[in-house]
């Protein structure tokens, strides 16, 4: 192993150990909170004493009535209902609004294929429970195209596996310079995954003290870490004559024509190095195509004490109140359940004949007894004294403890939908809003971290999508489209005319700078339902709106056939509200039919070419190979001829369209000229008569068709 690798391993071991030692108290707090939230709510020594079977009276109740889960679920599920969405916006003059929309669609596709909502939900769930969760961004090979990489958002289930730069001060970790994700696997599994490793590396007797923790259980297990480090490498920052600013190492050797280096200066380029390591070896290495550590913390409530930072979630402040509640409930149950059953009080001779009814078990509806007299007076019926009740102090303290839990969390009964002392709807809404405000920092911190996820993805896209490709774009409504990306073109958007005569666009997301925002609110489905309800209210108030917005209202409803009904309603709209269909340029029906026929012939030829190409690869050689090859050449020639025919059709249509436009312009111009002449003539006549001081009158004659003519 080289000295450079030894230095990297030593650096990683030192940083991980220092982070583990420096955050040991924080990690213990998180562990206690996680266990407490899971139901381990009794101190170990108290539980052991109460459950000791050797103590006098036997084991005592040790109940756990978990009041915290409902509050945790309230925060987490509120976040799920208001899923954050990542949006981009152009920053400089080279960025383009259309490219920003394409980036939004790519990010939604990345989130969809990554199932990123699971990562977000896991992070905020951990944040609510123990105060700290993590999200990670990584690249991996596509399943559909193993030669291309894609970007993925994944969750980190175990927050204790992450060792993060303690000098990072930003809540989203954007200023971190290193991070490690440590995992522990069995030695047999490690040897199967990495067969080339030297077995001596696992000999615990031969390794130093600083490596003992990396091979736990006497070398039967191995710790593996993903180690990220930010490295500043010397480079030159240049500005080209076209205004582009880039590092010299990123500029291709041959600049485009007429493009030169205008300015340059010495600078450093940030590189994220990634290593998979054990304590004594580097197993894999790579670079991450971004300038940030792709591990993003999601924090709960942050407390700074001196040079130490602590995080906690909902559980930690409410632990004492919850324990008091458990104590009181256990004491109340113990008082009732373990108290002896009072005996029946009866005079001699009253119950002896009916002992089974008074002593035996079973559901006895009538308990008989013998009336007995003593001293000439009839004795009262047998009776059993009342069982000991629960002292009111127990219940009062338990109720007070539940209130203390709510006070510690800032969430009350109204926030959970439970009845409380609020009577009016306004008061209930105010209390719910108070609870939302008291826990809003959890959702806000998640949104802040997701924004950094978006910044990392936007930074990665031009570097991962580094070849011409067709990218999958996902709309807000889930509609899938495609966009062609070309990282080599100098402009953000370029238009071209395809073989079918349609205007197409190619995008380069690497041109320009884009900022990232996160919007937290209801999902698109919820917004659509709200829109449909609002439209229905509008139509009920103003029925005349139904013929105008009816198609939009129906389309926003979620039931089978809604789109079909909306399409039919749309056809009944007035002409001025009819949307112009895509591709409708005023072409004649004959031209449209001819164009469709040529397109169908071209598609058939393309399909035959694809089939013949597959057969050619199967034939390999021989007469069949030559026959297929000749047929394939003929089909290609025919396809080229069809393309020429289609181009001629498009040219004719364009010429016809231009002629129609010129004719319309001429007609409009002539009408304008006639109007101007008439107006000028009328003005001149009026001026003439006004000058002469004459009064003009006219006789009017009515024609047979009802028109009037001046004589």
N, C-alpha and C positions, 0 to 999 in steps of 0.2 A: 504494500500500500504506500502511496506517495506521501510526502510530507504535507502536501496541501490537503489531502484527505484526512490525515491524522489531525491536522489543525481544525478542520470542519467538525470532526467527531468530538474532539475535546471541547470545542465551542458549544456544540449541542448538549453534551452531557452537563457542562457547567451551567448553561442557561436553564435547562430543565430542572436541575437540582436547586438552583437558587430560587426559581419560581415556586417549586414545591415547598421549600422551607419558608419562603416569604408569604405564601398564601395558605399556610397550614391551618391557621385559625379560621380564615374565610371558608376553606373547604370543609372544616368540621362543622361550621354553622350550616352550610348548605346540606351536608349529610344528615345532620340532626333534623333539619326542616323537612327533607324528603322522607325520612323515616316517620316523622310525626304526621305528615300529610297522608302517609300510607296506613296509619292506624297504630303505630308504635308510640303511644302517648303516655306511657308510664315510665318513670325512672327505673332503671334495671334493679337497683337495690330495693326499692319499695315494692316492685312487682314480685321479686323473689321472696320478700318477707310475707307478703299477703298470700301468696300461693303456696307457702311452705306447708306440706301436709302434716308435719310433726308438731306444729304449734297447737296450743290448747284450743279446742273447738274446731280444729281442722282448717282447710283453706278458706280464705275470705274472698268475697266478690272483688273483682278487679276489672270493671267494665270500661269500655271505650265507646262513647257515643259521639262519633265524629261530626262536629258541627261545621267543620271548615270546608269540606268537599263542595258544598253547595255554593259557597262564595268563590272558590277557585273556578268551578264550572261556569259561574256567571261571567267572570272576566274572560275566560278562554272562549266561551261560546259567543260572547259579544264580539270578540275579535273575528271569529269565524263568519259571523253574519255580515260584518263590515270588512270584507277582504280588501287589503291594500292593492292598488294597481299602480304599476310603474309607467310613467310617461316621460317622454323626452321633449326638449325644446331647443331650437337653434340658438347659438350664442353669438358666433361671429358672422362676418359677411359671406364666408364661403359655405356655411351650413345652409341647408335647404329645408323648408317646411315639409315637402314631400318625403325627403329622406328621413326626417324625424318621425313621420307616420309609419314608414317602413320599419324603422328601428323599434317603434312601439309594437308593431305586429310580430317582429322577430322575437322580442322579449316575451310577448304573450305565448308564442309557440314554445320557447325554451321553458317557460313556467309550466306549460301544459304537458310537454313530454317528460319533464322532470318530476311531475306531480309535486310542484314546489309548495303547494298549500300545506302538504304534510310537514314539510320542513318548517314553515312558518308556525303551524299549530304546535308542533313539538317544542319549538323555541319559546313561545309565549307560555305554554303549559309549564315548562321548567322554570321560566322566569317567575310565574305566579307562585310556584311551590317553593323554590329555593333561591330565587333572585338572579339567576344567570343561566342563559341558554346560548346556543351557537347555531349558525347557519354557515354552510360552506359552498363555494362555487368551484367547479372543476371542469376539465375538458376530457372527452372520451371519444372513441371511434364510433361512427354511426353504424347501426345494424344494417341499414339498407345499402350503405356504401362504405365498406370497410377502409377505403382510402381517404375518407374525409372525416374530420373531427367536428364535434358539436359541443355546445356548452350546456352544462347541467347544474341544477341547484339541488343540493342534498342536505339532509338533516344530520345532526350529530346527536345520537341518543344519550350518550354518557358525557355530561359536562365535566366530569372529573378527569376525563382522558385528555382534555385540552390544557396545555400550558402556554399562557399568552404573555406577551411582552409586558412586564410590570411597569415599564416607563411610558407606556401608552396612556394618554389622558383623554382622548376623544371617546365619547360613549359608543360610537360605532366601530372603534378600533382602526380607523383609517390612518392613524399615525404609527401603527405598530411596525416594528422592524424585524420581528421574528415570531414564530409560533410553532408549536409541536403538538401533534395528535398521537398519543401513545396508546398502544394496544398490547395485549398479552396473549400469546398463543402457546399451544403445546409444542414441545420440541419435535415430536414426530411430524406434526403438521408443518413445522418450519423446514425440516429437512426435505419433506416432499415438495414444498414450494420452491426451495432454493437448494437443489442437490449439489451445487458446486461449492458450498461452504465447507471450510475445513473443520472437522469435528473437534479439533483442539480448542477452537474458539469457545466451546461449551464446557471446557474443563475448569470448573470453578476454582480449583486449587491453584491454577496458573494465572488467574486474572487478579488485577489489583482491586483495592477497596472501592475505588470509584466505579467499578464495573459490577460489583456484587448485586446491586439492585436490578441490573439489566438481565440477569439470569436467575430468577427466583426459583424457590423450591429445589434447591441444590442442582440447578441446571436443567431441571425437567421442563421448565418453561422458558420462553424467550420473550423479551419485550422488544417490540418493533415500533418505531416512531416515524411519522411523516414530519420532516423538518423543513420549514419554510424560512428563508432568510432573504432580507432585502439588501442588495449589494449596489453600491454606486460605482459604476465603471466610467473611466475617462472617455469622453467623446467630444465631438465638435458639433455645435448647433449652427445650422446654416439657414439663410433665407434666400430662396430662389427669386429670379427676376419676375416670376408670375405671382409672387407673394407667399408661396408655400414656405412654412417653417418646419424643419424636421432635423433629426439627428443625421449626421453624415453617414453613419453606418446603415441607416435605413434607406438611403437614396440609392437607386440602381446605378450601375457603372456608367451606362449611356443615358445621359439626360435627353429629353425630347428636344427637337429642333427649336432654336430660338430661346431656349431656356438656359440660363446661366446662374452661377452662384453670385448673388449680389453682396451678401454680408455673411460673416461667420465669426464665431467666438468659441473659446474653450468652455466646455461644460461637462457635466457628468450625467450619465444615463442610468436610470433606475432599472435594475433587473431583479426579478424574483426567482431565486433558485430553490428547487425542490429536491429533497433527498429522502429516500426510504432507508433507514439505518437500524442497525442494532447498536449495542454499546461499543462494538469493536469493528464494525464493518459497514461499508456503504453498499447496499443491495441494488438500488436503482437511483438514477438521477435524471433531472430534466429542468427546463425553465418554464415558468408559468407566464403566459402572454398577457401580463397586466403589470401595473406599477404598484398595486396594493397587495397586501397579504390576503389571499382569498378565503379567510376564515373570519366571520363577522360575529361579534358578540351581541347578544340582546340582553340588556340589563333591566333589572327591576328598580328598586329604590337604592340610590347610591348615597353612601355616607362616608365622608372624608374625615379621618381622625389623624391629625398630624400628617405624616407621609404615608399613611396606610389608607386604603380604600376598602370598604366593605359593601356588599350587596345583600339585600334580603328581599323576599317576596311577601306574599300575604300571610304566610304561616308564622314566621318568626315573631312578629309583634303580638300574635294572639295565642301563643303557646301556653303562657301561664293561666290565662282565663279559661282556656280549654281544659287544662289539667284540673283546675278547681271544679269545673263542671263535672268532669269524670269522677272526682273524689266525692262530690255531693250525691251524685246518682248512685254510686256504689254504696255509700253509707246508707242512703235511703232504702235501697234494696236489701242491704244486710240487716237493717233494723226490722224490716217486715218479714223477710224470708227466713231469717235464722232465729227469729223470736219463737219461743215454745207456744204451742196452741193451748189456750186456756182450757182447763177441764170443765166438764158439765157439773153444775151444782144442783143436787137433788136430795130430797129427804129419803130416809131408809124406806124401801118398799115401793118407791115411785117408778123406777125404771128397770127393776130386776126382771120383770116379765117381758120387757121389750128391749132387752139389751142390744140386739142387733140393729135396732133403729137408732139408738143413741151412740153406740160404740162402733158398730161395723161401718164399712164403706158403702158406696152406692148412692144413687140419687133417690133419697127418701123424701117423698112429698108430704107425708103425714107422720109425725112422731108422736106415738101414743104413750100414756103414762097412767099410773094408778093414783087416783086422788087419795091422799093420806091425811089423816087428822092427827093433830098433836094438841093435847090439852083442850080438846073440844073445838079446835079451830082447824079449818082445812088449810093445808100447806100450799103455797103458790106453786105453779108448774116448774119443772126443772128448767134451768137456763144456763147459757154459756156466756161468761163475761166477754165484753168487746176485746178484739185483738188489738195489740198496741198499734197506734197509727204513726204516720211519718211526722216527725216534729216539723212544725212550720218553719223553723230556722233552716232546715235542710233545703226546703223548697225555695225559700227566700234567697239563700246564697246561690242555689243553682240558677234561678232566674237572673240574679245579679251577674253571675258569671257569663250567662248568654248575652246579656246586654254589653258586658265588657268586651266580649268577642266582637260584637258588631261595632263597638266604639273603636277598637283597635284597627279594624278593617275599614271603617268609614262606610260600611254598608249595613242597611237596616232592612226590616221586614218588607217595606214597600219596594225595595230594590229587587227582591226575590219574588215579587208577586203575591206575597202572603199578606193577610189582613193585619193592619196595625192601628195605632191610635189616630191616624189621619182619617178624616171623614170625607172631605171634599175631593173631587178629582184634581183640582189645582194643587191641593196640599200633597196628594200622592205623587203627582208629577214632579213637584218640587223636591220631594224626598228622593225620588228615583234619579233626578238630575244631580242631586247632591252626591249620591252614591257613584254615579257615572264620573263626576268630576274628581272624586276622591281616588278613583282607580284609573283615571284617564292616562296617567303617565306610563302604564304598562302598554297600552295600545300605541301611544305616541312613541315610546322607545322602540317598539317593534317597527313602526313606520320609518323611523330614522335609520334603523339597521337595514330595512328593505331598500331604502333609498341608496345606501352604500352598495347593496347587492346590484342594483341597477347601474350604478356608476362603474362597477367592476365589469359587468356584462358589456356595457357600451364601449369600455376600453378594450375588451377582448374581441369584440365582433370583427373589427377590421383585420385583426391579427390571426384569428382562427379561420374566418372566411377569406382566406388569402388567395383563392383561385376563383375563376369565373364559375358561378353556380346559380342554380335556381333555388331560392330560399322559400321556405314555407312561412306564410304570413297568416296570423290568426287575428280576426277582428274582435271588437268588444262583444259582439253578439255570437261569437264562436264560429263565424263563417270563415272558411279556409280559402285563401287565394295564394298566389305565387308572385314573386318578384325576382327579376334577374339582377345579380350583383356582379360587378366587374371592378376589382380593386386596382386595376391598372389604368383606368380612365382618369384624366386629370380633373374633370368636373364632377360635381355631386350628382347631377342628373343629366342624362343625354337621351335625346329622342332619335328614333330611326323608324323607317318604314319597312315592315316585314314583307315577306313574299306574297301575303294576301292583301297588301295595300293598307294594312292597319298601322296606326301610329303606336309604337311600343316605346318603353322607357327602360333604361339601364341605370342602376344606382351604384354609387360608390360611397358606403358609409364611412370610409376613412378620410373623406374630404370634409373639412370643417370641424367645429367643436360643438358638442351637444351637452346640455345640462340635464339633470334628472330630477324629477319631482315624484312624490308619492301621494296619491289621493286615497283617503280612507273613507269608505262609505258603502252603501248597500251594493250587492252584486248587480250585474246587468239584468238578471232575471227579476230581482226584486224591483229595480227601477222600472222595468217594463210593466210589471203588475201594477205598480203605483201609477204609471202613466195611463194604463187602461182604466183604472178606477177614476182618475181625475177626468178623463175624457167622458166617461159615463155620466159623471156628475154634471159636466158641462152640457151634454146632450139633454139630460133631464131638465136642466134649467132653461136651455135654449134649444128646443127640438129642431129649429131650422138648421142647426149645425150638422145634423146627422148626414144629409147628402154630401156635405163638404169634407167632414173628417171621419166618416163612418169606416172607410177602408183602413185608416190608420188605427182606429180604436180596435177593430176586429183583429188586425195583424198582431197587436200586442197581447192578445189573449192566448192562453195555453190550453188549447183543446184541439182535437183532430178536425181538420177541415177549415181551420181559421184562415189560413193563407189562401185557400181556394175561394172562400167567401170574400176575402179582402180584394182578391184580383177581380172578381166579378163586380164588386162595388166600385172599384177604381175605373172600370170601363164606363160607368154611368156618370162620371164626373163631367162638369162642363168643359168644353174644348180648351178654355184658357187655363184650366187646372190639370190637363192631361200632360203627363211627363213625356218628353220626347224619347223614344226608344233609342237605345245605343246603336250606333251605326246608321241611323236614319238621316241621311244627308240630302233628302229630297230626290233620291234616285227613282227612276221610273220602274213600274212593276216588271216590265220586260227585262230591263237591265238587272234587277234584283234576282229574277229567275235564272237568267243566263249565268250570273256570277255564282249562284248556288250550285248550278249544274257543274260548272268547271271545278268548283271546290270539291264536290263529291267525287268527281273523276280523279282529282289529285289525291284525295285521301285513299281511294282504292288502289292507286298506283303505289303510294307510299307503303300501304299494307302488304302489297305483293312483293315489293322490294325487301321489306323486313323478313318476310317468309322465305324468299329465295336466298337471302344472306344466311339465314339459319341453316337452310338445306346445303348451301355451299360449304359451310364449316363442317357439316356432317359427312359430306361426300368425300372430302379430302383430295381425291385424284380419280383419274379414269374418264371414260366417256361421259358418264353421268355428270361429272364435275364440269366438263367443257360445255355440255348442254345447258346446265344451270347457269354457268358464267355468261354464255351468250344471251340467254333469256334475261338475266339480270342487267346486262348492258342495255338491251332493248328497252326494258322498263325504265331505266334511268334516263334514256334519251326521250322516251315518251313523257316522263315527268317533267323534264326540262321544257319540252314543247308545251305542256299544259301550263307551266309557269309563264311562258311567253304569252300564251293565249289569255291567261288571267290578267297579265300586265296590260295587254291591249284592251281588254274589257274595262279595266280600271281607268285607262287613259281616255277611252271613249266616254265613260261616265263622267270623268273629271271635265272633259271638254264640254259635254252637254250641260253639266252643272254650271260651268263658267259662262256658257252662252245664255242660260236662263238668268243667271245673276246680272249679266250685262243688259239683257233685255229689260229686266225689272228696273235696273238703274236708269235705263234710257226712258222707260215709261214714266218713272217718277220724276226724272229731270224735265221731260216734256210737259208733264202736268204742272210742275213747278213753274216752268217758263210761261205756260199759258196763263196760269193764275197771276203771275207777275205782270204780263201784258194787259190782262183784263183790269187788274187793279190800277195800273198806270193810266190806261185809257179812261177809266171812270174818274180818276183823279183829275186828269187833264180837262175832261168835259165839264166837271164841276167847277174847276178853276176858271174856265172860259166863261161860262154863264155867270159865275159870281162876278167876274170882272165887268161884264156888260150890264150887270144889274137886272138881268132878265129873269122872269119867273117861268119855268117850264112846266107845262101840264100835258097830259097825254090822254088820249081817248083809248079806252080799253074795249077790246072785242073778245067775246067768249066763244071758243071753238066748240065743235060737236063733242070732243072728248073731255070737255070741262076745263081745258087749259085757257089761260088768259094771255092775250098778245097785245102789246102796246102798238097803237096806230100813229 
